[in-house]
């Protein structure tokens, strides 16, 4: 056990330090790094007016597309140097008809017969574009009048290949994810601003960024891809600079529905992991500043959920060392998780939910995608209204098992994570910590079948019970439901043996998709004896 504790300590501290670096050390030190290594520019001329093509890929945007067109037509930029291309990616609404109304005012429609995906449409728009500079934006991004003048100015430096504008998110949704997204984006914009001082912006923002047309890299279409990140990374890899222009301003509304934002983040996570290996050349030690920024800003953030799970598991193992620091840290992490899951703090809820989305995207990147099409998510500037707000899952112990058990991303699956104490029966005289989890498959709303596992230390012996499990919610009560649970399986350890247990408790509903669990029960190890247990945990439905 001493060896397990030793390695767990190393894993715990490395994981913790990496997370602290990503979310605290890096943002706090970046202003000083940017000041020390900033690139000096020559003064830019305000009369620089290259030919600009604005590229907008739209899908079912009838609620906002006319407002976007009128906003674009009012830009303060010479009309003969501005080209507006709108790609209708097989919309099933009146998006194309609305765009055609403005044909006489210089707005060109590029129409696809079927929804082939944003990447495919951007490739088509790029081939049609005649501008020296390509300005990419979303249909729901509204511009300040001077945005084109501001965003093209850095291109007077021939070494600059990409210029990213400043997106301001406004939240009128009332959803916790909307509030969290807005706060998160404020921090992200500050990071982009300081990276822009270095001219080493790690990834553009698809809502508002511009590139030299001759630096465009054809987007892959067989797998989902984040076009803004892919294109700007390829520009960095070609040796050009990417900068940030805080005065080139666009505005957007946050997502209307929490679950819509979650699905969007899943797609982003999946797309980033789809092409992870093509981004790794940014870690080139011969370009140490670029490597540091990519590692700190993106790579660590993408692997935050993985590091979080490793941190929690290693901390749980270190509980057996009985060191106060590890007991305190475990309690602290559990409280943080609960504050996010119970939606007590919007930013914690957003952070937890989005990392769960990244993790789900990671596992989906290993599966085959159904099609190249894309689905837009409703935001608060659309006309239609939906009030569905779902409770989202948090970092779960058995996500790897979830991926293996459910390759179909649409499958309804539940997860639970439990921690508690285990003591000899019938007269408890010592306490042992039990940590475990399950993956549950619902038979109906009341009956679940699943597989589970846990870690137990009993009388100086370590057991890892792996069981088939039953969970029954009794149809009594409303928010608080009585439950009956049972497990039968095999305990792996130095003393292999069959194990079974049965328990009673309460399933306390926390919205439609999560519950708090309180259980007491009886466990029997064939060779070791009988034990009583008390456990608490959380169950999430995906």
BATI-927551 format. One record per residue (C-alpha): residue number from 1; x, y, z. Coordinates in Angstrom, 3 decimals, decimal comma. Example, Ala and Ser with C-alpha at 12.3 -4.5 7.8 and 13.67 -1.06 7.14 Angstrom:
! residues 2
(1 (12,300 -4,500 7,800))
(2 (13,670 -1,060 7,140))
! end
This chain:
! residues 542
(1 (0,000 0,000 0,000))
(2 (2,933 2,350 0,659))
(3 (3,937 2,171 -3,027))
(4 (0,386 3,040 -4,083))
(5 (0,409 6,048 -1,736))
(6 (3,811 7,173 -3,044))
(7 (2,778 7,167 -6,704))
(8 (-0,636 8,627 -5,883))
(9 (1,089 11,607 -4,255))
(10 (3,123 12,266 -7,393))
(11 (0,036 11,987 -9,596))
(12 (-1,999 14,207 -7,269))
(13 (0,517 17,050 -7,132))
(14 (1,366 16,961 -10,840))
(15 (-2,341 17,059 -11,780))
(16 (-3,054 19,832 -9,303))
(17 (-0,115 21,966 -10,423))
(18 (-1,070 21,602 -14,101))
(19 (-4,647 22,705 -13,379))
(20 (-3,477 25,610 -11,227))
(21 (-1,087 26,667 -13,970))
(22 (-3,815 26,579 -16,636))
(23 (-6,461 28,550 -14,746))
(24 (-4,510 30,740 -12,316))
(25 (-0,761 31,006 -12,981))
(26 (-0,985 31,382 -16,764))
(27 (-3,709 34,105 -16,824))
(28 (-2,000 36,050 -14,012))
(29 (1,485 35,955 -15,538))
(30 (0,464 36,452 -19,176))
(31 (0,298 40,282 -18,921))
(32 (3,912 40,361 -17,733))
(33 (5,031 37,899 -20,421))
(34 (3,269 39,920 -23,117))
(35 (4,923 43,115 -21,915))
(36 (8,368 41,554 -21,885))
(37 (8,127 39,759 -25,265))
(38 (5,717 42,070 -27,138))
(39 (6,256 42,630 -30,836))
(40 (6,904 46,167 -31,938))
(41 (4,833 47,443 -34,856))
(42 (5,370 50,283 -37,213))
(43 (2,564 52,853 -37,163))
(44 (-0,347 51,770 -39,326))
(45 (-1,980 54,025 -41,893))
(46 (-5,718 54,610 -41,504))
(47 (-6,083 54,868 -45,291))
(48 (-5,299 51,184 -45,866))
(49 (-8,349 49,760 -47,662))
(50 (-7,667 46,339 -49,223))
(51 (-10,409 44,361 -50,973))
(52 (-12,289 42,451 -48,251))
(53 (-14,644 39,486 -48,705))
(54 (-17,034 38,857 -45,812))
(55 (-17,877 35,146 -45,645))
(56 (-20,969 34,002 -43,731))
(57 (-22,009 30,348 -43,569))
(58 (-25,684 30,131 -42,590))
(59 (-28,040 27,289 -41,738))
(60 (-31,682 27,932 -40,776))
(61 (-30,975 31,533 -39,810))
(62 (-34,263 33,135 -40,906))
(63 (-34,683 34,675 -37,448))
(64 (-31,496 36,761 -37,643))
(65 (-30,126 36,778 -41,223))
(66 (-31,930 39,936 -42,390))
(67 (-30,710 41,858 -39,352))
(68 (-27,196 40,590 -40,107))
(69 (-27,397 41,698 -43,766))
(70 (-28,618 45,181 -42,876))
(71 (-25,887 45,464 -40,254))
(72 (-23,240 44,477 -42,825))
(73 (-24,548 46,885 -45,459))
(74 (-24,131 49,755 -42,984))
(75 (-20,411 49,147 -42,425))
(76 (-18,104 52,134 -42,807))
(77 (-15,964 50,770 -45,631))
(78 (-15,808 51,571 -49,369))
(79 (-18,526 49,564 -51,143))
(80 (-16,305 48,809 -54,127))
(81 (-13,728 47,240 -51,755))
(82 (-16,250 45,119 -49,844))
(83 (-17,743 41,821 -50,994))
(84 (-20,515 40,053 -49,057))
(85 (-20,918 36,299 -49,608))
(86 (-23,567 34,329 -47,709))
(87 (-23,570 30,562 -48,012))
(88 (-26,917 28,858 -47,399))
(89 (-25,971 25,352 -46,262))
(90 (-29,150 23,531 -47,267))
(91 (-31,471 25,449 -44,943))
(92 (-35,010 24,134 -44,549))
(93 (-36,411 27,582 -43,708))
(94 (-36,551 30,858 -45,672))
(95 (-32,914 31,874 -45,139))
(96 (-32,061 31,745 -48,875))
(97 (-35,177 33,696 -49,890))
(98 (-34,323 36,480 -47,427))
(99 (-30,740 36,720 -48,732))
(100 (-31,946 36,934 -52,342))
(101 (-33,965 40,058 -51,480))
(102 (-30,653 41,915 -51,157))
(103 (-29,077 40,705 -54,401))
(104 (-29,373 44,162 -55,958))
(105 (-27,445 45,656 -53,042))
(106 (-24,384 43,498 -53,657))
(107 (-25,129 40,538 -51,391))
(108 (-24,254 37,249 -53,134))
(109 (-25,901 33,949 -52,249))
(110 (-23,989 30,681 -52,556))
(111 (-26,523 27,910 -52,059))
(112 (-25,915 24,247 -51,270))
(113 (-28,701 21,801 -52,055))
(114 (-28,178 19,853 -48,844))
(115 (-26,640 20,433 -45,441))
(116 (-23,009 19,379 -45,934))
(117 (-21,497 21,193 -42,959))
(118 (-19,964 24,557 -42,202))
(119 (-16,464 23,484 -43,282))
(120 (-17,687 22,429 -46,716))
(121 (-19,564 25,698 -47,178))
(122 (-16,561 27,800 -46,108))
(123 (-14,423 25,980 -48,675))
(124 (-16,977 26,924 -51,361))
(125 (-17,173 30,526 -50,212))
(126 (-13,388 30,860 -50,219))
(127 (-13,243 29,705 -53,849))
(128 (-15,883 32,289 -54,803))
(129 (-14,266 35,147 -52,851))
(130 (-12,213 37,753 -54,722))
(131 (-10,907 39,735 -51,784))
(132 (-7,311 40,034 -50,668))
(133 (-8,569 39,661 -47,103))
(134 (-11,188 37,109 -46,015))
(135 (-13,313 38,149 -43,046))
(136 (-15,172 35,260 -41,399))
(137 (-18,172 35,787 -39,142))
(138 (-21,315 34,094 -37,865))
(139 (-24,839 34,951 -38,922))
(140 (-25,730 36,087 -35,406))
(141 (-22,676 38,342 -34,944))
(142 (-23,450 42,037 -35,318))
(143 (-20,633 44,467 -36,130))
(144 (-19,732 47,944 -34,981))
(145 (-19,621 50,186 -38,111))
(146 (-15,807 50,538 -38,135))
(147 (-15,048 46,842 -37,617))
(148 (-13,623 46,194 -41,124))
(149 (-11,307 49,214 -41,018))
(150 (-10,025 48,142 -37,617))
(151 (-9,530 44,457 -38,360))
(152 (-7,598 44,971 -41,639))
(153 (-5,077 47,488 -40,256))
(154 (-2,582 44,860 -38,937))
(155 (-2,274 43,389 -42,446))
(156 (-0,065 46,340 -43,370))
(157 (2,600 44,242 -41,649))
(158 (3,436 41,532 -44,244))
(159 (4,266 39,069 -41,458))
(160 (0,732 39,183 -40,043))
(161 (-1,466 36,451 -41,489))
(162 (-4,502 36,631 -39,204))
(163 (-6,340 39,349 -37,296))
(164 (-9,009 38,512 -34,720))
(165 (-11,689 40,913 -33,501))
(166 (-13,182 41,370 -30,049))
(167 (-16,468 39,541 -29,482))
(168 (-18,696 40,829 -26,681))
(169 (-21,236 38,331 -25,358))
(170 (-24,450 39,580 -23,769))
(171 (-26,661 37,333 -21,675))
(172 (-30,428 37,813 -21,727))
(173 (-31,261 34,120 -21,463))
(174 (-31,503 33,859 -17,691))
(175 (-29,860 30,438 -17,894))
(176 (-26,981 29,569 -15,592))
(177 (-24,902 28,455 -18,549))
(178 (-25,572 31,783 -20,246))
(179 (-24,308 33,668 -17,188))
(180 (-21,299 31,386 -16,889))
(181 (-20,533 31,613 -20,605))
(182 (-20,549 35,412 -20,491))
(183 (-18,169 35,505 -17,488))
(184 (-15,897 32,897 -19,057))
(185 (-15,746 34,828 -22,320))
(186 (-14,653 38,004 -20,525))
(187 (-11,606 36,120 -19,210))
(188 (-10,982 34,495 -22,591))
(189 (-11,037 37,888 -24,303))
(190 (-8,405 39,198 -21,883))
(191 (-6,169 36,205 -22,642))
(192 (-6,626 36,804 -26,377))
(193 (-5,764 40,469 -25,927))
(194 (-2,422 39,705 -24,297))
(195 (-1,633 36,955 -26,790))
(196 (-2,400 39,547 -29,461))
(197 (0,277 41,821 -28,005))
(198 (2,691 38,987 -28,763))
(199 (1,060 38,446 -32,202))
(200 (0,757 34,799 -31,203))
(201 (-2,981 34,444 -30,775))
(202 (-3,733 30,733 -30,250))
(203 (-6,879 30,283 -32,309))
(204 (-9,193 32,875 -33,779))
(205 (-12,817 33,408 -32,933))
(206 (-15,143 32,167 -35,660))
(207 (-17,549 35,020 -34,938))
(208 (-15,037 37,646 -36,126))
(209 (-11,604 37,037 -37,631))
(210 (-9,789 37,817 -40,881))
(211 (-6,925 36,206 -42,798))
(212 (-4,930 36,759 -45,955))
(213 (-6,745 34,867 -48,711))
(214 (-3,548 33,205 -49,934))
(215 (-3,025 31,653 -46,465))
(216 (-6,375 29,846 -46,393))
(217 (-6,026 26,109 -45,753))
(218 (-8,797 23,943 -47,184))
(219 (-10,849 22,603 -44,301))
(220 (-11,244 18,835 -43,885))
(221 (-14,851 17,692 -44,296))
(222 (-14,812 14,008 -43,363))
(223 (-14,637 14,854 -39,653))
(224 (-15,991 17,849 -37,781))
(225 (-13,434 20,611 -37,418))
(226 (-13,268 23,972 -35,642))
(227 (-12,685 26,105 -38,723))
(228 (-11,421 29,181 -36,867))
(229 (-8,891 27,243 -34,798))
(230 (-7,762 25,010 -37,683))
(231 (-7,224 27,899 -40,090))
(232 (-5,381 30,136 -37,629))
(233 (-3,178 27,306 -36,358))
(234 (-2,121 26,523 -39,924))
(235 (-1,200 30,192 -40,366))
(236 (0,958 30,055 -37,235))
(237 (2,574 26,842 -38,454))
(238 (3,462 28,577 -41,729))
(239 (5,471 31,127 -39,748))
(240 (3,037 34,052 -39,905))
(241 (1,651 35,964 -36,943))
(242 (-1,880 36,089 -35,568))
(243 (-2,910 39,225 -33,725))
(244 (-5,885 40,558 -31,776))
(245 (-7,642 43,880 -32,397))
(246 (-9,638 44,914 -29,344))
(247 (-11,245 47,846 -31,185))
(248 (-12,741 45,612 -33,921))
(249 (-15,923 44,772 -32,050))
(250 (-18,761 42,337 -32,701))
(251 (-21,613 41,373 -30,408))
(252 (-23,558 38,160 -29,823))
(253 (-26,160 36,805 -27,446))
(254 (-25,456 33,765 -25,274))
(255 (-27,315 30,494 -25,738))
(256 (-30,994 30,362 -24,917))
(257 (-30,926 26,809 -23,669))
(258 (-28,375 25,255 -21,339))
(259 (-28,554 21,944 -23,165))
(260 (-27,981 23,702 -26,507))
(261 (-24,767 25,260 -25,215))
(262 (-23,728 21,877 -23,834))
(263 (-24,244 20,202 -27,233))
(264 (-22,253 22,988 -28,898))
(265 (-19,352 22,476 -26,502))
(266 (-19,463 18,727 -27,128))
(267 (-19,087 19,401 -30,863))
(268 (-16,223 21,835 -30,197))
(269 (-14,469 19,293 -27,978))
(270 (-14,919 16,543 -30,523))
(271 (-13,642 18,724 -33,358))
(272 (-10,533 19,768 -31,418))
(273 (-9,629 16,184 -30,544))
(274 (-10,340 15,042 -34,124))
(275 (-7,277 16,973 -35,303))
(276 (-5,211 17,084 -32,135))
(277 (-2,146 15,519 -33,754))
(278 (-2,149 18,129 -36,530))
(279 (-1,906 20,861 -33,852))
(280 (0,965 19,303 -31,882))
(281 (3,680 20,889 -34,081))
(282 (2,859 24,083 -32,160))
(283 (4,819 22,507 -29,297))
(284 (8,002 22,954 -31,347))
(285 (10,768 23,779 -28,804))
(286 (12,447 25,977 -31,415))
(287 (9,493 28,368 -30,987))
(288 (9,320 28,256 -27,170))
(289 (6,913 31,162 -26,646))
(290 (4,373 29,743 -29,100))
(291 (4,761 26,291 -27,536))
(292 (4,200 27,710 -24,051))
(293 (1,047 29,570 -25,081))
(294 (-0,463 26,568 -26,868))
(295 (0,332 24,230 -23,977))
(296 (-0,990 26,599 -21,311))
(297 (-4,001 28,077 -23,066))
(298 (-5,342 25,200 -25,148))
(299 (-3,781 21,806 -24,501))
(300 (-4,175 21,904 -20,725))
(301 (-7,700 23,260 -21,071))
(302 (-8,710 20,439 -23,419))
(303 (-7,382 17,873 -20,951))
(304 (-8,797 19,561 -17,845))
(305 (-11,546 16,927 -17,367))
(306 (-8,997 14,128 -17,646))
(307 (-6,718 15,841 -15,133))
(308 (-9,709 16,476 -12,867))
(309 (-10,654 12,798 -12,790))
(310 (-7,042 11,758 -12,165))
(311 (-6,784 14,362 -9,402))
(312 (-9,972 13,173 -7,697))
(313 (-9,046 9,490 -7,929))
(314 (-5,506 10,025 -6,648))
(315 (-6,875 12,181 -3,822))
(316 (-9,355 9,435 -2,928))
(317 (-6,525 6,922 -2,755))
(318 (-4,523 9,276 -0,538))
(319 (-7,348 9,266 2,018))
(320 (-5,903 5,986 3,220))
(321 (-2,717 7,800 4,199))
(322 (-4,877 9,657 6,773))
(323 (-2,895 12,838 6,128))
(324 (-5,039 15,898 7,035))
(325 (-4,041 17,764 3,838))
(326 (-5,481 15,030 1,611))
(327 (-8,651 14,642 3,663))
(328 (-9,149 18,409 3,501))
(329 (-8,454 18,633 -0,215))
(330 (-10,873 15,772 -0,959))
(331 (-13,641 17,478 1,010))
(332 (-12,844 20,757 -0,785))
(333 (-13,053 19,158 -4,245))
(334 (-16,321 17,397 -3,419))
(335 (-17,786 20,694 -2,211))
(336 (-16,710 22,372 -5,451))
(337 (-18,389 19,628 -7,452))
(338 (-21,575 19,922 -5,436))
(339 (-21,649 23,717 -5,835))
(340 (-21,487 23,208 -9,583))
(341 (-23,936 20,315 -9,769))
(342 (-26,444 22,044 -7,479))
(343 (-26,019 25,266 -9,507))
(344 (-25,165 27,343 -6,456))
(345 (-22,507 29,306 -8,373))
(346 (-23,149 29,973 -12,110))
(347 (-19,442 30,023 -13,028))
(348 (-18,864 26,699 -11,236))
(349 (-21,875 25,199 -13,000))
(350 (-20,605 26,439 -16,366))
(351 (-17,059 25,221 -15,712))
(352 (-18,258 21,777 -14,636))
(353 (-20,745 21,396 -17,462))
(354 (-18,382 22,527 -20,171))
(355 (-15,610 20,224 -19,003))
(356 (-18,067 17,355 -19,056))
(357 (-18,907 18,385 -22,625))
(358 (-15,205 18,391 -23,528))
(359 (-14,819 14,923 -22,051))
(360 (-17,803 13,624 -23,972))
(361 (-16,367 15,196 -27,131))
(362 (-13,063 13,432 -26,445))
(363 (-14,703 9,999 -26,417))
(364 (-16,883 10,808 -29,422))
(365 (-13,739 11,685 -31,400))
(366 (-12,950 7,954 -31,433))
(367 (-16,308 7,086 -33,002))
(368 (-17,547 7,473 -36,541))
(369 (-19,521 10,610 -37,283))
(370 (-22,982 10,261 -38,790))
(371 (-22,663 13,043 -41,336))
(372 (-20,855 16,229 -42,221))
(373 (-23,877 18,382 -41,472))
(374 (-24,162 20,771 -38,581))
(375 (-26,956 21,922 -36,346))
(376 (-27,328 25,451 -35,064))
(377 (-28,176 26,146 -31,446))
(378 (-30,835 28,648 -30,434))
(379 (-29,551 31,902 -28,970))
(380 (-31,372 34,774 -27,332))
(381 (-31,477 36,943 -30,448))
(382 (-33,662 34,429 -32,335))
(383 (-37,415 34,828 -32,631))
(384 (-38,524 31,445 -31,335))
(385 (-38,406 30,703 -27,616))
(386 (-37,647 27,550 -25,689))
(387 (-37,433 27,322 -21,903))
(388 (-35,932 23,889 -21,546))
(389 (-33,027 24,098 -19,066))
(390 (-31,535 20,788 -18,042))
(391 (-29,179 19,915 -15,258))
(392 (-25,894 18,746 -16,781))
(393 (-23,545 16,074 -15,547))
(394 (-20,218 16,506 -13,778))
(395 (-16,899 14,663 -13,885))
(396 (-17,737 10,996 -13,421))
(397 (-15,526 8,151 -12,262))
(398 (-16,588 5,712 -14,972))
(399 (-16,696 7,856 -18,107))
(400 (-14,355 5,430 -19,870))
(401 (-16,851 2,646 -19,258))
(402 (-19,603 4,905 -20,582))
(403 (-17,725 5,388 -23,833))
(404 (-17,172 1,663 -24,303))
(405 (-20,692 0,707 -23,313))
(406 (-22,504 3,315 -25,363))
(407 (-20,905 4,110 -28,734))
(408 (-24,225 5,586 -29,796))
(409 (-24,074 9,177 -28,531))
(410 (-27,878 9,407 -28,425))
(411 (-28,265 6,566 -25,922))
(412 (-29,845 7,462 -22,591))
(413 (-27,394 6,518 -19,876))
(414 (-27,023 7,413 -16,225))
(415 (-23,902 7,642 -14,109))
(416 (-23,444 7,641 -10,379))
(417 (-20,516 8,278 -8,095))
(418 (-20,746 7,255 -4,450))
(419 (-18,498 7,605 -1,410))
(420 (-19,125 6,394 2,105))
(421 (-18,095 4,211 5,018))
(422 (-18,083 0,455 5,517))
(423 (-17,990 -1,213 8,946))
(424 (-18,106 -4,843 10,163))
(425 (-21,560 -6,237 11,050))
(426 (-23,422 -6,835 13,251))
(427 (-21,461 -4,698 15,754))
(428 (-19,436 -2,046 13,933))
(429 (-16,098 -1,410 15,617))
(430 (-14,088 0,190 12,808))
(431 (-14,753 2,335 9,764))
(432 (-13,449 1,838 6,236))
(433 (-13,881 4,226 3,317))
(434 (-15,679 2,951 0,221))
(435 (-15,395 4,766 -3,132))
(436 (-17,310 3,541 -6,146))
(437 (-19,435 4,225 -9,173))
(438 (-21,808 2,643 -11,682))
(439 (-22,962 3,012 -15,249))
(440 (-26,729 2,518 -15,314))
(441 (-28,981 1,578 -18,231))
(442 (-32,644 2,476 -17,629))
(443 (-35,299 -0,181 -18,210))
(444 (-37,899 2,503 -17,499))
(445 (-38,061 5,597 -15,280))
(446 (-38,054 3,478 -12,112))
(447 (-35,860 0,449 -12,874))
(448 (-32,168 0,567 -13,828))
(449 (-29,723 -2,212 -14,624))
(450 (-26,028 -1,488 -14,562))
(451 (-22,434 -2,410 -13,947))
(452 (-20,333 -0,946 -11,187))
(453 (-17,155 -1,061 -9,219))
(454 (-15,627 0,341 -6,063))
(455 (-12,485 0,476 -3,992))
(456 (-12,632 -0,908 -0,449))
(457 (-10,034 -1,475 2,234))
(458 (-11,176 -3,930 4,921))
(459 (-8,953 -5,101 7,772))
(460 (-5,776 -4,095 5,860))
(461 (-6,968 -5,951 2,727))
(462 (-7,840 -4,139 -0,501))
(463 (-10,854 -5,265 -2,537))
(464 (-12,223 -4,028 -5,840))
(465 (-15,765 -5,414 -6,211))
(466 (-17,022 -5,506 -9,814))
(467 (-20,754 -6,151 -9,879))
(468 (-23,933 -6,352 -11,879))
(469 (-26,395 -4,005 -10,226))
(470 (-30,068 -3,241 -9,832))
(471 (-31,591 0,118 -8,891))
(472 (-35,318 0,509 -8,269))
(473 (-37,005 3,814 -7,511))
(474 (-40,259 3,156 -5,671))
(475 (-43,192 5,161 -7,104))
(476 (-43,894 6,880 -3,803))
(477 (-43,455 10,579 -3,141))
(478 (-42,454 13,393 -5,478))
(479 (-39,013 14,923 -5,149))
(480 (-37,784 12,327 -2,632))
(481 (-38,162 8,736 -3,855))
(482 (-37,412 5,624 -1,778))
(483 (-34,978 3,275 -3,532))
(484 (-33,939 -0,349 -3,297))
(485 (-30,549 -1,352 -4,658))
(486 (-28,606 -4,578 -5,019))
(487 (-25,272 -5,766 -6,410))
(488 (-23,827 -9,184 -7,158))
(489 (-20,374 -9,872 -8,498))
(490 (-16,764 -10,664 -7,739))
(491 (-14,318 -8,888 -5,439))
(492 (-10,820 -8,683 -6,908))
(493 (-7,881 -8,554 -4,514))
(494 (-5,445 -10,824 -2,731))
(495 (-8,435 -12,806 -1,495))
(496 (-10,680 -13,213 -4,562))
(497 (-14,259 -13,944 -3,596))
(498 (-17,888 -13,446 -4,491))
(499 (-19,657 -10,395 -3,097))
(500 (-23,239 -9,228 -2,859))
(501 (-25,030 -6,393 -1,146))
(502 (-28,499 -4,944 -0,704))
(503 (-29,460 -1,460 0,379))
(504 (-32,252 1,002 1,031))
(505 (-32,196 4,748 0,771))
(506 (-33,458 7,930 -0,776))
(507 (-33,187 9,294 -4,306))
(508 (-33,581 13,082 -3,908))
(509 (-34,429 14,601 -7,282))
(510 (-32,398 17,657 -8,289))
(511 (-34,253 18,719 -11,433))
(512 (-35,158 16,286 -14,209))
(513 (-31,723 14,827 -14,832))
(514 (-29,866 14,449 -11,556))
(515 (-30,415 13,118 -8,050))
(516 (-28,640 13,074 -4,725))
(517 (-28,305 9,567 -3,262))
(518 (-28,345 8,508 0,403))
(519 (-28,010 4,761 1,084))
(520 (-27,615 2,292 3,942))
(521 (-27,200 -1,414 3,419))
(522 (-25,624 -4,768 4,050))
(523 (-22,679 -6,306 2,161))
(524 (-21,486 -9,898 2,241))
(525 (-18,046 -11,082 1,140))
(526 (-18,076 -14,882 0,882))
(527 (-14,732 -15,447 2,635))
(528 (-14,317 -12,203 4,552))
(529 (-17,608 -11,662 6,339))
(530 (-20,500 -9,234 6,604))
(531 (-20,440 -5,453 6,649))
(532 (-22,797 -2,507 7,018))
(533 (-22,426 0,544 4,789))
(534 (-23,546 4,156 4,653))
(535 (-23,036 5,980 1,359))
(536 (-23,819 9,296 -0,295))
(537 (-23,436 10,238 -3,917))
(538 (-24,985 11,703 -7,016))
(539 (-26,701 10,137 -10,027))
(540 (-26,774 11,847 -13,412))
(541 (-28,881 11,006 -16,472))
(542 (-27,354 11,843 -19,873))
! end
